[in-house]
Amino acid sequence: MTASSLLRVPLLGVIVFAACTRLPTPSEPAVPLFAKRAESPRGMVSASHADAAAAGARILREGGNAVDAAVATGFALSVVDPSQTGLGGGGGMVVWHRAQRRADALDFYARSGADPDWARVDTAWARRPINGRAAGVPGAVAGLLEAHGRWGKLPLAQVMAPAIALARGGFIVSPLLARTSESARAKLAADSAAAALFLPGGQALRPGDRLVQEQLAQTLEHIVQGGRAAFYEGALATRAVAKMRSLGSPVTEADFKAYPVTAKRPVCSPWLDFTLLGAAPPLGGATTITALNLLSATNAKALGSPTTEGAAAVRLLGAMRVAGADVGRYRGDPAVFGVPTRGLTSPAFAASRAAATAALEGGADVTAGDPWADDAAAPRGQCAALDGWGASTLGPERATAPRGARDGGDDEAASNTTHFSVVDADRNAVSLTFTVGVLFGSGVFVNGYFLNSGAGNFDAQTRGPNRYASSTISPTIVLQGDEVRFVVGAAGSQYIPTATTQVTFRHLALNEDPWTAIASPRLQPVQGRTVEVEAGFSPAVYAALKASGYQPLSRVGDIMFGGVHAIAVMRGKIIGVADPRRDGAAIAY
């Protein structure tokens, strides 16, 4: 391919949009925002950037399956959404293979290396704009390549071509990247190579600018040519490790080479008329599933819409608080610590917590329940057939001690991460969330990408060598019988499980159109009595929160409260929706 032809490739996104955008029919809700809702009988990608969603849709059109499209979307997001994710990040995915009636999950989150120094607390680096000790060994490249090698159909070069074209030819900067570049100015300015790209001439990027990343294009090409070894061994790895170590990290080249992608059984639970599939620990799928089970156990759907009914909003908030306390009590890599996720996500455990959930008020603390008996109980029905996540093999004596609840905070860094959803013509599905951590990760910039801040997720008890860090990411797939019904997940740190819970509950329990479910206002429990609220609830809701002992705090919802990207399959149609709070798009083919 010539240089001139490469420069023309990014225009394919425009062609895709023109081919897939149409006026809504009278039966569809009007959506006055670009590419936030789309329908197709064939396939769909909903992602946090329009060019990345178009890359995935292009691969579907070229004959790829949902995994091929997911890998294409993931690598494209590494180019166009660098403040949220990238080659130096990590994540997790849940996959539904319709023909085999099988679900799978991969964990490729940031991980510590072998040196015992990974267990040491070092606060000196945390005070610097670039914090090498916050960077874990990145898993994004290994995870995407593992998924492609296991389940993809098309050649890797074809799948990665859109990402390389976007890096070399450039893409149009969106409002989110412009805003985060300004927010992270100190971090970006501390590295001259990063500053040259994201603070050209000392000014943050603006919407409409074109960002060209030639070094990143070269790194992507090395991956196409050499696969995993090109990234985790050789010159690219040597350069990355040297940069990380110069900025405080104990990482070694052996850590890069040994990085393991872990194939896991997804967490599984029956819920209403559906089956929930989520990411296994130490990822955050359990929090979403537990909250949804609590809403079912307390018959929350009978209370009506949380947008208008005060009792419904209070109940929703209570379920999210109890789920957060119950799941948050157990954390860390389940290979090292006792984490009773199967018990936490069982309907039986939710039933035992129903009374506490229904009675919870804003002034009350939440005491975590005991899920260990339910963890030992064998699953039934479809979760048994699907071979869902099993019981902990370590037991309560190996569980970490409790820790205090986190503040919600108002730092825009909490808005990090990216999520995308894919459904193909055969109704295979992928739900994938990945991240560099806080905005632009640790700030360590090398080979055209930023290293994650995932090692900062370890706490005093969970920190140590050769283990995965905990995360709130919650990629979720909902089945109805043996068919995919909903693919969903979110970005936004502590807002991820709550946003995913609220959208899923609204769409599947309250039967809201997926666009209505995703655009509706959200609640976010914060430490103590505080609950963050978006605009858009009825006055009765705000009054009910106050009467129940909560202290509502108004938050602007344009970037906070999670960025949800979902796909619903219903009545023979695939409906993609993208969160209006961010720059994402749903692109059909």
C-alpha positions as CSV (number, residue, x, y, z in Angstrom):
1,M,0.0,0.0,0.0
2,T,1.4,3.4,-0.9
3,A,1.8,6.3,1.4
4,S,-0.9,8.3,-0.5
5,S,-3.3,5.4,-0.3
6,L,-2.8,5.1,3.5
7,L,-3.7,8.7,3.9
8,R,-7.0,8.0,2.2
9,V,-8.0,5.1,4.4
10,P,-9.3,7.0,7.3
11,L,-12.0,8.4,5.0
12,L,-13.5,4.9,5.0
13,G,-15.0,5.9,8.3
14,V,-17.0,8.6,6.6
15,I,-18.1,6.1,3.9
16,V,-19.3,3.7,6.6
17,F,-21.2,6.4,8.4
18,A,-22.9,7.5,5.1
19,A,-23.9,4.0,4.3
20,C,-25.2,3.2,7.8
21,T,-26.9,6.4,8.8
22,R,-30.5,6.7,7.9
23,L,-33.6,8.6,9.2
24,P,-35.5,6.7,11.9
25,T,-38.8,5.1,11.1
26,P,-41.8,6.3,13.0
27,S,-41.5,3.3,15.4
28,E,-38.0,4.3,16.5
29,P,-37.3,7.1,19.0
30,A,-35.8,10.2,17.6
31,V,-32.2,10.6,18.6
32,P,-30.9,14.2,18.0
33,L,-27.2,13.1,18.3
34,F,-24.9,11.6,15.7
35,A,-24.8,7.8,15.6
36,K,-26.1,7.3,19.1
37,R,-28.7,4.7,18.0
38,A,-28.6,2.4,15.0
39,E,-30.5,-0.7,13.8
40,S,-29.6,-3.6,11.6
41,P,-30.6,-7.2,10.9
42,R,-27.0,-8.2,10.4
43,G,-24.4,-6.8,12.8
44,M,-23.4,-3.9,15.1
45,V,-20.5,-2.3,16.9
46,S,-21.1,0.2,19.7
47,A,-17.9,1.9,20.9
48,S,-16.5,5.0,22.5
49,H,-15.3,6.6,19.3
50,A,-17.0,6.7,15.9
51,D,-13.9,5.8,13.9
52,A,-13.3,2.7,16.1
53,A,-16.9,1.5,15.8
54,A,-16.6,2.0,12.0
55,A,-13.4,-0.1,12.0
56,G,-15.3,-3.0,13.7
57,A,-18.2,-2.6,11.3
58,R,-15.9,-2.7,8.3
59,I,-14.5,-6.0,9.5
60,L,-18.0,-7.4,9.9
61,R,-18.8,-6.3,6.4
62,E,-15.6,-8.0,5.1
63,G,-16.7,-11.4,6.5
64,G,-15.2,-11.3,10.0
65,N,-17.0,-12.6,13.0
66,A,-17.7,-10.8,16.3
67,V,-14.2,-11.5,17.7
68,D,-12.5,-10.2,14.5
69,A,-14.6,-7.0,14.8
70,A,-13.8,-6.7,18.5
71,V,-10.1,-7.0,17.9
72,A,-10.2,-4.4,15.1
73,T,-12.2,-2.1,17.3
74,G,-9.9,-2.6,20.2
75,F,-6.7,-1.8,18.2
76,A,-8.5,1.2,16.6
77,L,-9.5,2.5,20.1
78,S,-5.8,2.3,21.0
79,V,-5.3,5.0,18.4
80,V,-8.3,7.2,18.7
81,D,-9.0,7.1,22.5
82,P,-5.5,7.3,24.0
83,S,-6.5,9.1,27.2
84,Q,-8.7,6.1,28.1
85,T,-7.0,3.1,26.7
86,G,-4.2,1.9,24.5
87,L,-1.6,-0.8,23.8
88,G,-0.1,-0.2,27.2
89,G,-3.5,-0.9,29.0
90,G,-5.3,-4.1,30.0
91,G,-8.9,-5.3,30.3
92,G,-11.3,-8.2,30.1
93,M,-13.8,-9.7,27.7
94,V,-16.8,-12.0,27.7
95,V,-17.6,-13.9,24.5
96,W,-20.8,-15.7,23.4
97,H,-20.4,-18.4,20.7
98,R,-24.0,-19.0,19.5
99,A,-23.4,-22.2,17.4
100,Q,-21.5,-23.9,20.3
101,R,-23.9,-22.5,23.0
102,R,-20.7,-21.6,24.9
103,A,-19.5,-18.6,26.8
104,D,-15.8,-17.7,27.4
105,A,-13.9,-15.0,29.2
106,L,-10.4,-13.7,29.0
107,D,-8.6,-11.6,31.7
108,F,-5.8,-9.5,30.4
109,Y,-5.7,-6.7,33.0
110,A,-2.5,-5.1,34.3
111,R,-0.4,-7.4,36.3
112,S,2.6,-7.2,38.7
113,G,5.9,-8.9,37.8
114,A,8.1,-11.4,39.6
115,D,10.3,-9.1,41.7
116,P,9.4,-9.0,45.4
117,D,9.7,-5.2,45.1
118,W,6.2,-5.1,43.6
119,A,5.0,-5.6,47.2
120,R,6.6,-2.4,48.4
121,V,4.7,0.8,48.9
122,D,6.4,3.8,47.4
123,T,4.5,7.1,47.8
124,A,7.3,9.3,46.4
125,W,6.5,8.5,42.8
126,A,2.8,9.0,43.3
127,R,3.4,12.7,43.8
128,R,5.0,13.1,40.4
129,P,3.2,13.7,37.1
130,I,4.7,10.5,35.6
131,N,4.5,7.5,38.0
132,G,6.4,4.5,36.8
133,R,5.5,2.5,39.9
134,A,1.8,2.8,39.0
135,A,2.3,0.9,35.7
136,G,1.6,-2.8,35.7
137,V,2.7,-5.2,32.9
138,P,0.3,-4.4,30.1
139,G,-2.1,-7.1,28.8
140,A,-4.1,-5.4,26.1
141,V,-2.0,-6.6,23.1
142,A,-1.7,-10.1,24.5
143,G,-5.4,-10.2,25.2
144,L,-6.5,-9.0,21.8
145,L,-4.1,-11.3,20.0
146,E,-5.2,-14.3,22.2
147,A,-8.8,-13.7,21.3
148,H,-8.0,-13.4,17.7
149,G,-5.9,-16.6,17.7
150,R,-8.6,-18.6,19.5
151,W,-11.7,-17.4,17.8
152,G,-11.0,-15.1,14.9
153,K,-11.5,-15.9,11.2
154,L,-9.8,-13.2,9.2
155,P,-6.0,-12.7,8.9
156,L,-4.5,-10.4,11.6
157,A,-3.2,-8.0,9.0
158,Q,-6.7,-7.4,7.7
159,V,-8.1,-7.0,11.2
160,M,-5.5,-4.5,12.2
161,A,-5.5,-2.5,9.0
162,P,-8.0,0.1,10.1
163,A,-6.0,0.9,13.3
164,I,-2.8,1.3,11.3
165,A,-4.5,3.6,8.8
166,L,-6.0,5.8,11.6
167,A,-2.6,6.1,13.3
168,R,-0.6,6.9,10.1
169,G,-3.3,9.0,8.3
170,G,-4.6,10.6,11.4
171,F,-8.1,11.1,12.7
172,I,-10.3,14.0,13.7
173,V,-9.9,14.8,17.4
174,S,-13.2,14.5,19.4
175,P,-14.4,16.7,22.3
176,L,-13.5,14.1,24.8
177,L,-9.8,13.8,23.8
178,A,-9.5,17.6,23.6
179,R,-11.0,17.9,27.1
180,T,-8.8,15.1,28.7
181,S,-5.7,16.5,27.0
182,E,-6.3,19.8,28.8
183,S,-7.2,18.0,32.1
184,A,-4.0,16.0,32.0
185,R,-1.8,18.9,30.9
186,A,0.8,18.5,33.7
187,K,1.2,14.8,32.9
188,L,1.5,15.3,29.2
189,A,3.9,18.2,29.5
190,A,6.3,16.1,31.6
191,D,7.2,14.0,28.6
192,S,8.5,15.8,25.5
193,A,7.3,13.1,23.1
194,A,3.8,13.0,24.6
195,A,3.7,16.8,24.7
196,A,4.6,17.1,21.0
197,L,1.5,15.0,20.1
198,F,-1.1,16.1,22.6
199,L,0.1,19.6,23.5
200,P,1.3,20.9,20.1
201,G,2.8,24.3,20.5
202,G,2.0,24.2,24.1
203,Q,-1.8,24.1,23.5
204,A,-4.1,21.2,24.2
205,L,-5.7,19.5,21.2
206,R,-9.0,20.9,20.1
207,P,-12.0,19.3,18.5
208,G,-11.5,19.2,14.7
209,D,-7.7,18.9,14.9
210,R,-6.1,15.9,13.1
211,L,-3.9,13.8,15.2
212,V,-1.2,11.7,13.3
213,Q,0.7,9.1,15.3
214,E,3.5,7.7,13.1
215,Q,5.4,5.9,15.9
216,L,2.2,4.2,17.0
217,A,1.6,3.1,13.4
218,Q,5.0,1.5,13.3
219,T,4.4,-0.3,16.6
220,L,1.1,-1.7,15.3
221,E,2.9,-2.8,12.1
222,H,5.5,-4.6,14.2
223,I,2.6,-6.5,15.9
224,V,1.1,-7.5,12.6
225,Q,4.4,-8.8,11.4
226,G,5.7,-10.5,14.6
227,G,2.6,-11.1,16.7
228,R,2.8,-11.2,20.5
229,A,6.6,-11.6,20.5
230,A,7.1,-8.3,18.6
231,F,5.5,-6.4,21.5
232,Y,6.5,-8.5,24.6
233,E,10.1,-9.3,23.4
234,G,12.8,-7.7,21.4
235,A,13.4,-4.0,20.8
236,L,9.9,-2.7,21.6
237,A,9.9,-4.5,25.0
238,T,13.4,-3.5,25.8
239,R,12.6,0.2,25.2
240,A,9.3,0.0,27.2
241,V,11.0,-1.7,30.2
242,A,13.9,0.7,30.2
243,K,11.5,3.7,30.2
244,M,9.4,2.2,33.0
245,R,12.4,1.4,35.2
246,S,13.8,4.9,34.7
247,L,10.5,6.2,36.2
248,G,10.4,3.9,39.2
249,S,9.0,0.6,38.1
250,P,10.5,-2.8,39.2
251,V,9.4,-4.4,35.9
252,T,11.8,-6.6,33.9
253,E,11.9,-7.8,30.3
254,A,11.2,-11.3,31.7
255,D,7.9,-9.9,33.2
256,F,6.9,-8.7,29.7
257,K,7.7,-12.0,28.1
258,A,5.9,-14.0,30.7
259,Y,2.7,-12.0,30.8
260,P,-0.2,-14.5,31.0
261,V,-3.6,-14.0,29.4
262,T,-6.0,-16.0,31.6
263,A,-8.9,-17.9,30.2
264,K,-11.7,-18.0,32.7
265,R,-15.2,-19.2,33.1
266,P,-17.5,-16.2,33.2
267,V,-19.5,-15.4,36.3
268,C,-23.0,-16.7,35.7
269,S,-26.4,-16.1,37.3
270,P,-30.1,-16.5,36.4
271,W,-32.0,-13.2,36.6
272,L,-35.7,-12.7,35.8
273,D,-36.1,-14.5,32.5
274,F,-32.5,-14.1,31.5
275,T,-29.0,-15.4,32.2
276,L,-26.3,-12.9,33.2
277,L,-22.7,-13.5,32.2
278,G,-19.9,-11.3,33.6
279,A,-16.2,-10.9,34.1
280,A,-14.6,-13.1,36.8
281,P,-12.6,-11.7,39.7
282,P,-10.5,-9.7,40.2
283,L,-12.5,-7.9,37.5
284,G,-15.7,-6.3,38.6
285,G,-18.5,-8.3,36.9
286,A,-19.8,-9.6,40.3
287,T,-20.9,-6.1,41.4
288,T,-23.3,-5.6,38.5
289,I,-24.7,-9.1,38.7
290,T,-25.2,-8.9,42.5
291,A,-27.0,-5.5,42.2
292,L,-29.3,-6.8,39.5
293,N,-30.1,-9.9,41.7
294,L,-30.9,-7.6,44.6
295,L,-33.3,-5.6,42.5
296,S,-35.0,-8.8,41.5
297,A,-35.1,-10.1,45.1
298,T,-36.8,-6.9,46.2
299,N,-39.2,-6.8,43.3
300,A,-37.9,-3.3,42.4
301,K,-39.5,-3.3,39.0
302,A,-42.9,-3.1,40.6
303,L,-42.0,0.3,42.0
304,G,-41.8,1.8,38.5
305,S,-39.2,4.1,36.8
306,P,-36.4,5.6,38.9
307,T,-36.7,8.7,36.7
308,T,-40.2,9.6,38.1
309,E,-40.8,7.4,41.2
310,G,-39.0,8.3,44.4
311,A,-39.4,4.8,45.9
312,A,-37.9,3.2,42.8
313,A,-34.9,5.5,42.9
314,V,-34.3,4.8,46.6
315,R,-34.5,1.1,46.0
316,L,-32.1,1.2,43.1
317,L,-29.7,3.1,45.2
318,G,-30.0,0.7,48.0
319,A,-29.3,-2.3,45.8
320,M,-26.2,-0.7,44.4
321,R,-24.9,0.2,47.9
322,V,-25.5,-3.3,49.3
323,A,-23.9,-4.9,46.2
324,G,-20.9,-2.6,46.5
325,A,-20.5,-3.5,50.2
326,D,-20.9,-7.2,49.7
327,V,-18.6,-7.6,46.7
328,G,-16.2,-4.9,47.9
329,R,-15.6,-6.9,51.0
330,Y,-13.7,-9.5,48.9
331,R,-11.0,-8.4,46.6
332,G,-7.7,-9.3,45.1
333,D,-6.5,-12.0,42.6
334,P,-8.5,-15.1,43.3
335,A,-5.4,-17.3,42.8
336,V,-4.0,-15.7,45.9
337,F,-7.0,-14.6,48.0
338,G,-10.4,-16.1,49.0
339,V,-13.1,-14.5,46.8
340,P,-16.5,-16.1,47.0
341,T,-17.9,-14.7,43.7
342,R,-20.2,-17.5,42.9
343,G,-21.9,-17.1,46.3
344,L,-22.1,-13.3,45.9
345,T,-23.8,-13.5,42.6
346,S,-26.3,-16.3,43.4
347,P,-30.0,-15.5,43.7
348,A,-30.0,-17.3,47.0
349,F,-27.6,-14.9,48.5
350,A,-29.6,-12.0,47.1
351,A,-32.7,-13.3,48.7
352,S,-30.9,-13.4,52.1
353,R,-29.9,-9.7,51.6
354,A,-33.3,-8.5,50.3
355,A,-34.7,-7.3,53.6
356,A,-31.5,-5.3,54.4
357,T,-31.7,-3.8,50.9
358,A,-35.3,-2.8,51.1
359,A,-34.9,-1.2,54.5
360,L,-31.7,0.7,53.7
361,E,-31.7,4.4,54.3
362,G,-29.2,7.1,53.6
363,G,-28.0,7.4,57.2
364,A,-27.3,3.7,57.6
365,D,-24.0,2.0,57.1
366,V,-24.0,-1.3,55.1
367,T,-22.6,-4.4,56.8
368,A,-21.5,-7.0,54.3
369,G,-23.3,-10.3,54.2
370,D,-21.8,-13.8,54.4
371,P,-21.8,-15.5,50.9
372,W,-19.6,-18.5,51.7
373,A,-22.4,-21.1,52.1
374,D,-23.9,-20.0,48.8
375,D,-20.5,-20.1,47.2
376,A,-20.3,-23.8,48.0
377,A,-23.7,-24.6,46.5
378,A,-23.7,-26.1,43.1
379,P,-25.2,-23.9,40.3
380,R,-28.4,-25.0,38.6
381,G,-30.1,-24.6,35.2
382,Q,-28.3,-22.8,32.4
383,C,-25.4,-21.7,34.6
384,A,-24.6,-25.4,35.3
385,A,-24.8,-26.1,31.6
386,L,-22.6,-23.2,30.7
387,D,-20.0,-24.2,33.3
388,G,-19.9,-20.8,35.0
389,W,-17.3,-19.5,37.5
390,G,-16.8,-22.0,40.3
391,A,-16.5,-21.8,44.0
392,S,-13.4,-20.3,45.7
393,T,-10.8,-22.9,46.5
394,L,-9.1,-20.8,49.2
395,G,-11.9,-20.2,51.7
396,P,-12.7,-17.3,54.1
397,E,-9.5,-17.6,56.0
398,R,-7.6,-16.4,52.9
399,A,-9.9,-13.4,52.3
400,T,-8.5,-10.0,52.7
401,A,-9.5,-7.8,55.6
402,P,-12.3,-5.2,55.0
403,R,-11.3,-1.8,53.8
404,G,-13.2,1.5,54.0
405,A,-15.5,2.7,51.1
406,R,-14.0,4.9,48.5
407,D,-15.0,8.5,47.9
408,G,-16.6,9.2,44.6
409,G,-14.5,12.3,44.2
410,D,-14.7,14.9,41.6
411,D,-11.4,14.3,39.7
412,E,-12.0,13.9,36.0
413,A,-9.4,11.1,36.1
414,A,-12.2,9.0,37.5
415,S,-13.8,9.1,34.1
416,N,-11.3,6.8,32.5
417,T,-11.6,3.5,30.5
418,T,-13.4,2.5,27.4
419,H,-16.0,-0.2,26.6
420,F,-17.4,-1.6,23.4
421,S,-20.0,-4.2,22.4
422,V,-20.2,-6.3,19.2
423,V,-22.8,-8.6,17.7
424,D,-22.4,-10.3,14.3
425,A,-24.8,-11.7,11.8
426,D,-24.7,-15.2,13.4
427,R,-25.5,-13.6,16.8
428,N,-22.1,-14.2,18.3
429,A,-21.3,-11.5,20.8
430,V,-18.4,-9.8,22.5
431,S,-18.4,-7.5,25.5
432,L,-15.0,-5.9,26.1
433,T,-13.7,-3.3,28.5
434,F,-10.1,-2.1,28.6
435,T,-8.3,0.8,30.0
436,V,-5.0,2.6,30.8
437,G,-6.4,3.5,34.2
438,V,-6.5,7.1,35.1
439,L,-6.3,9.6,32.2
440,F,-3.3,8.7,30.1
441,G,-2.4,6.0,32.6
442,S,0.8,6.3,34.5
443,G,2.1,9.0,32.1
444,V,4.9,6.7,30.9
445,F,4.9,7.2,27.1
446,V,7.0,4.9,24.9
447,N,6.7,3.4,21.4
448,G,3.8,5.7,20.7
449,Y,1.5,4.6,23.6
450,F,1.0,5.2,27.3
451,L,1.6,2.6,30.0
452,N,-1.3,1.9,32.4
453,S,-1.7,2.9,36.0
454,G,-3.2,-0.5,36.9
455,A,-0.6,-1.3,39.6
456,G,-2.1,1.6,41.5
457,N,-5.2,-0.5,42.0
458,F,-3.3,-2.8,44.5
459,D,-3.7,-1.9,48.1
460,A,-1.6,-2.7,51.2
461,Q,-3.1,-6.2,51.4
462,T,-3.4,-7.2,47.8
463,R,-0.1,-5.9,46.6
464,G,2.6,-8.4,45.7
465,P,4.4,-10.2,42.8
466,N,2.9,-12.1,40.0
467,R,-0.8,-11.2,40.4
468,Y,-3.5,-9.3,38.6
469,A,-4.8,-6.0,40.0
470,S,-8.4,-5.6,40.9
471,S,-10.7,-3.5,38.7
472,T,-14.3,-2.3,38.5
473,I,-14.6,-3.2,34.8
474,S,-17.8,-5.2,34.1
475,P,-18.2,-6.4,30.5
476,T,-21.6,-8.2,30.5
477,I,-23.6,-10.4,28.2
478,V,-27.3,-11.2,28.9
479,L,-28.8,-14.3,27.3
480,Q,-32.5,-15.2,26.8
481,G,-32.5,-18.9,26.5
482,D,-29.6,-19.7,24.2
483,E,-29.8,-16.4,22.4
484,V,-27.9,-13.2,23.1
485,R,-30.3,-10.5,24.3
486,F,-28.1,-7.7,25.5
487,V,-24.4,-6.8,25.4
488,V,-23.4,-4.1,27.7
489,G,-20.6,-2.5,29.8
490,A,-19.3,0.9,30.7
491,A,-16.3,3.2,31.3
492,G,-15.8,5.3,34.3
493,S,-13.9,3.7,37.2
494,Q,-16.3,3.4,40.2
495,Y,-19.2,4.4,37.9
496,I,-18.8,1.3,35.8
497,P,-20.8,-1.3,37.7
498,T,-23.5,1.2,38.7
499,A,-24.0,2.5,35.2
500,T,-24.1,-1.0,33.8
501,T,-26.6,-2.0,36.4
502,Q,-28.9,0.9,35.8
503,V,-29.0,0.6,32.0
504,T,-29.5,-3.2,32.2
505,F,-32.3,-2.9,34.7
506,R,-34.1,-0.2,32.8
507,H,-33.9,-2.0,29.5
508,L,-34.7,-5.6,30.5
509,A,-36.7,-5.2,33.7
510,L,-38.6,-2.0,32.9
511,N,-38.8,-2.7,29.1
512,E,-37.4,0.7,28.2
513,D,-36.0,1.1,24.7
514,P,-32.2,0.7,24.9
515,W,-31.7,4.3,23.9
516,T,-34.1,5.5,26.7
517,A,-32.3,3.2,29.1
518,I,-28.9,4.6,28.3
519,A,-29.9,8.3,28.0
520,S,-31.9,8.3,31.3
521,P,-30.4,10.1,34.3
522,R,-28.3,8.0,36.8
523,L,-27.5,7.9,40.5
524,Q,-24.1,7.2,42.1
525,P,-23.7,6.2,45.7
526,V,-20.8,7.9,47.4
527,Q,-19.3,7.3,50.8
528,G,-21.6,8.2,53.7
529,R,-25.0,9.8,52.9
530,T,-23.9,11.5,49.7
531,V,-25.5,10.4,46.4
532,E,-24.5,12.0,43.2
533,V,-27.4,12.8,40.9
534,E,-27.7,13.9,37.3
535,A,-30.3,16.3,36.1
536,G,-33.4,14.8,34.7
537,F,-35.1,13.1,37.6
538,S,-38.5,14.3,38.7
539,P,-38.7,16.6,41.7
540,A,-40.3,13.7,43.6
541,V,-37.1,11.6,43.2
542,Y,-34.8,14.3,44.7
543,A,-37.3,14.8,47.5
544,A,-37.5,11.1,48.2
545,L,-33.7,10.8,48.4
546,K,-33.6,13.6,50.9
547,A,-36.5,12.1,52.9
548,S,-34.7,8.8,53.0
549,G,-31.6,10.3,54.6
550,Y,-29.5,10.9,51.6
551,Q,-27.7,14.1,50.6
552,P,-28.1,14.5,46.9
553,L,-25.1,16.2,45.1
554,S,-25.6,17.5,41.6
555,R,-23.0,16.4,39.1
556,V,-22.7,17.3,35.4
557,G,-23.3,14.2,33.4
558,D,-21.4,14.9,30.2
559,I,-18.4,12.6,31.1
560,M,-19.1,11.3,34.6
561,F,-21.7,8.6,35.5
562,G,-20.1,6.1,33.1
563,G,-19.9,5.8,29.3
564,V,-22.2,2.9,28.4
565,H,-22.0,1.2,24.9
566,A,-24.5,-1.5,24.4
567,I,-26.3,-3.7,21.9
568,A,-29.8,-5.1,22.2
569,V,-31.1,-8.0,20.1
570,M,-34.9,-8.0,20.0
571,R,-37.6,-8.8,17.5
572,G,-35.2,-9.8,14.8
573,K,-33.3,-6.5,15.0
574,I,-29.9,-5.6,16.4
575,I,-30.1,-2.2,18.1
576,G,-26.8,-0.4,19.0
577,V,-26.8,2.5,21.4
578,A,-23.9,4.8,22.5
579,D,-23.9,7.0,25.6
580,P,-24.7,10.6,25.0
581,R,-22.3,11.5,27.8
582,R,-19.3,10.7,25.6
583,D,-18.2,10.7,22.0
584,G,-19.1,7.1,21.1
585,A,-21.2,5.8,18.2
586,A,-23.2,2.7,17.2
587,I,-22.3,1.7,13.7
588,A,-24.3,-1.0,11.8
589,Y,-23.4,-2.9,8.7
